[in-house]
Amino acid sequence: MKSMLQKTAVNLMLSYVSDNPIEKLPKMFRIAEMLDRGKMHAHMIRPLRNMLLDENSVWHTFVERLCAEVDTKALQKLVGCFFINANLKRAEKARAIEEKYDCNIPWAILMDPTSACNLNCTGCWAAQYGGRNNLSYETLDSICRQGKELGIYFYILSGGEPLVRKKDVIRLCEAHNDCYFFAFTNGTLVDDELCEDMLRVGNFTLAFSIEGDEEATDMRRGKGTYRKVIEAMERLYAHRLLFGYSTCYHRYNTESVGSDEFVDDMIARGCRFSWNFTYMPIGRDARVDLLATPEQRAYMYRRIREIRSTKPIFAIDFWNDGEFTNGCIAGGRNYLHINAAGDVEPCAFIHYSNVNIHDVSLLDALRSPLFMAYRRNQPFNKNPLRPCPLLDNPEKLAAMVKESQAKSTDMLSPEDVDLLCGKTEEAAKAWAEVADRLWEENPKSRKAVYKLAR
């Protein structure tokens, strides 16, 4: 009976999405509160409801544009697969499994269908690997099936360039139409056929990698890449699809990607969200000079918060949002990474592992030594603005890798963890001074994190 009532409630909410959704927002929030049986998301649902129902709020404007410009089926899948299944539905199940096995159960799985990429971007390790490694469709399907048994309904695809495998990706979306899929892409392989497939399945969206303006993007990704990304955005917008952008901010582009000019241009082109990452010096030949300065990280900390309150776009800062997640989200705490060779890694930027998905179950991978070391040590710092075990607390990563006897998964040149951590030691010290001042200046955030930790 409880299951039937839940299904009825979900169907009712999805019907609201297709018929005057702005007017029906209050009813949808009431259903969301009912579906949140354990009240695990109440602290997010209430403020979100207040923001969206406030007609003077930028978030109300965001939802109005979303409903007017994005295909109804895509919106229904966003609500049903992402908000309901990947968030409300998963919470109780994942929490019970965590308690039973004393391990992290992630909210999302990041996996690489292929190591192949058609670009050779400065500072990126992926293109060096070529097409030598691929996760078969059967393996991708198995990961999703195992994930759903653990309560995981959100799957992120990276690479390499995941759209090298776009046929298999669409097939995966069809097979798991109760899940939501999201891919980071360089945008150069987007065509009308893919857009039509995305409209048909509804549960797949893209984040276009872009480094700012044309000069900054082409500097890292190759001449002509910026224009191809813009053309891909125009194609998705014309098909009424949901999409956003992903940017890596570094020493030479931070002020550009944080500027009003850039962000406003992305919004005008139809981007609904932005993922902001800071550069990580991964790989033996990685350029350390690309690391953002402490002042630039502080600038992005303040800038992203300003964007959220003034612009109709959902902006995420992968490092500086540590205050909302109580530190690092990797190691299965909120997500894990499975590379194209099958190595199960705690993070896309931490290329060490004890296990391979071809040899163990997903649950066993989450209970492997390195993942358990993450669980014991998280958060890695009392200041959540210093969340990362590599960029902000390199001594913590070195200790965990050695303790767990994890091996380097670098496909070309295995990197000793002490050498890797040596690249970030000075940056970590410099950021610590700035981050600690930022945290002391923000008593409201400190109070919120204290409640979250309890």
Secondary structure as the mmCIF struct_conf table of DSSP 4:
data_model
#
loop_
_struct_conf.conf_type_id
_struct_conf.id
_struct_conf.beg_label_comp_id
_struct_conf.beg_label_asym_id
_struct_conf.beg_label_seq_id
_struct_conf.end_label_comp_id
_struct_conf.end_label_asym_id
_struct_conf.end_label_seq_id
HELX_RH_AL_P HELX_RH_AL_P1 LYS A 2 VAL A 17
TURN_TY1_P TURN_TY1_P1 SER A 18 SER A 18
BEND BEND1 ASP A 19 ASP A 19
TURN_TY1_P TURN_TY1_P2 PRO A 21 LYS A 24
HELX_RH_AL_P HELX_RH_AL_P2 LEU A 25 LEU A 35
TURN_TY1_P TURN_TY1_P3 ARG A 37 GLY A 38
BEND BEND2 MET A 40 HIS A 41
HELX_RH_AL_P HELX_RH_AL_P3 ALA A 42 LEU A 53
TURN_TY1_P TURN_TY1_P4 GLU A 55 ASN A 56
BEND BEND3 SER A 57 SER A 57
HELX_RH_AL_P HELX_RH_AL_P4 VAL A 58 GLU A 69
BEND BEND4 VAL A 70 VAL A 70
HELX_RH_AL_P HELX_RH_AL_P5 THR A 72 LYS A 77
HELX_RH_PI_P HELX_RH_PI_P1 LEU A 78 LYS A 89
HELX_RH_AL_P HELX_RH_AL_P6 ARG A 90 TYR A 101
TURN_TY1_P TURN_TY1_P5 ASP A 102 ASP A 102
BEND BEND5 CYS A 103 CYS A 103
BEND BEND6 TRP A 107 TRP A 107
STRN STRN1 ALA A 108 MET A 111
BEND BEND7 PRO A 113 PRO A 113
STRN STRN2 THR A 114 THR A 114
BEND BEND8 SER A 115 SER A 115
BEND BEND9 ASN A 118 ASN A 118
TURN_TY1_P TURN_TY1_P6 THR A 122 GLY A 123
BEND BEND10 TRP A 125 TRP A 125
HELX_RH_3T_P HELX_RH_3T_P1 ALA A 126 TYR A 129
TURN_TY1_P TURN_TY1_P7 GLY A 130 GLY A 131
STRN STRN3 ASN A 134 ASN A 134
HELX_RH_AL_P HELX_RH_AL_P7 TYR A 137 GLU A 149
TURN_TY1_P TURN_TY1_P8 LEU A 150 GLY A 151
STRN STRN4 PHE A 154 LEU A 157
BEND BEND11 GLY A 159 GLY A 160
HELX_RH_3T_P HELX_RH_3T_P2 PRO A 162 ARG A 165
HELX_RH_AL_P HELX_RH_AL_P8 LYS A 166 ALA A 175
TURN_TY1_P TURN_TY1_P9 HIS A 176 ASP A 178
BEND BEND12 CYS A 179 CYS A 179
STRN STRN5 TYR A 180 THR A 185
BEND BEND13 GLY A 187 GLY A 187
TURN_TY1_P TURN_TY1_P10 THR A 188 LEU A 189
HELX_RH_AL_P HELX_RH_AL_P9 ASP A 192 VAL A 201
BEND BEND14 ASN A 203 ASN A 203
STRN STRN6 PHE A 204 SER A 209
BEND BEND15 GLY A 212 ASP A 213
HELX_RH_AL_P HELX_RH_AL_P10 GLU A 214 ARG A 221
TURN_TY1_P TURN_TY1_P11 LYS A 223 GLY A 224
HELX_RH_AL_P HELX_RH_AL_P11 THR A 225 ALA A 238
TURN_TY1_P TURN_TY1_P12 HIS A 239 ARG A 240
STRN STRN7 PHE A 243 TYR A 249
TURN_TY1_P TURN_TY1_P13 ARG A 251 ASN A 253
HELX_RH_AL_P HELX_RH_AL_P12 THR A 254 VAL A 257
TURN_TY1_P TURN_TY1_P14 GLY A 258 GLY A 258
BEND BEND16 SER A 259 SER A 259
HELX_RH_AL_P HELX_RH_AL_P13 ASP A 260 ALA A 268
TURN_TY1_P TURN_TY1_P15 ARG A 269 GLY A 270
STRN STRN8 PHE A 273 THR A 278
BEND BEND17 GLY A 283 GLY A 283
TURN_TY1_P TURN_TY1_P16 ARG A 284 ASP A 285
HELX_RH_3T_P HELX_RH_3T_P3 VAL A 288 LEU A 290
BEND BEND18 LEU A 291 LEU A 291
HELX_LH_PP_P HELX_LH_PP_P1 ALA A 292 THR A 293
HELX_RH_AL_P HELX_RH_AL_P14 PRO A 294 THR A 310
BEND BEND19 LYS A 311 ILE A 313
STRN STRN9 PHE A 314 ASP A 317
TURN_TY1_P TURN_TY1_P17 PHE A 318 ASP A 321
HELX_RH_AL_P HELX_RH_AL_P15 GLY A 322 THR A 325
TURN_TY1_P TURN_TY1_P18 ASN A 326 ASN A 326
BEND BEND20 GLY A 327 GLY A 327
TURN_TY1_P TURN_TY1_P19 ALA A 330 ARG A 333
BEND BEND21 ASN A 334 ASN A 334
STRN STRN10 TYR A 335 ILE A 338
TURN_TY1_P TURN_TY1_P20 ALA A 340 ALA A 341
STRN STRN11 ASP A 343 ASP A 343
STRN STRN12 VAL A 344 GLU A 345
BEND BEND22 PRO A 346 PRO A 346
STRN STRN13 CYS A 347 CYS A 347
TURN_TY1_P TURN_TY1_P21 ALA A 348 PHE A 349
STRN STRN14 ILE A 350 ILE A 350
STRN STRN15 TYR A 352 SER A 353
BEND BEND23 ASN A 354 ASN A 354
STRN STRN16 ASN A 356 ASN A 356
TURN_TY1_P TURN_TY1_P22 ILE A 357 ASP A 359
BEND BEND24 VAL A 360 VAL A 360
HELX_RH_AL_P HELX_RH_AL_P16 LEU A 362 LEU A 366
TURN_TY1_P TURN_TY1_P23 ARG A 367 ARG A 367
BEND BEND25 SER A 368 SER A 368
HELX_RH_AL_P HELX_RH_AL_P17 PRO A 369 ASN A 377
BEND BEND26 PRO A 379 PHE A 380
BEND BEND27 LYS A 382 ASN A 383
TURN_TY1_P TURN_TY1_P24 PRO A 384 LEU A 385
BEND BEND28 ARG A 386 ARG A 386
TURN_TY1_P TURN_TY1_P25 PRO A 389 ASP A 392
HELX_RH_AL_P HELX_RH_AL_P18 PRO A 394 SER A 404
TURN_TY1_P TURN_TY1_P26 GLN A 405 GLN A 405
STRN STRN17 LYS A 407 SER A 408
BEND BEND29 MET A 411 SER A 413
HELX_RH_AL_P HELX_RH_AL_P19 VAL A 417 GLY A 422
TURN_TY1_P TURN_TY1_P27 LYS A 423 THR A 424
HELX_RH_AL_P HELX_RH_AL_P20 GLU A 425 GLU A 440
TURN_TY1_P TURN_TY1_P28 GLU A 441 GLU A 441
HELX_RH_AL_P HELX_RH_AL_P21 PRO A 443 ALA A 453
#
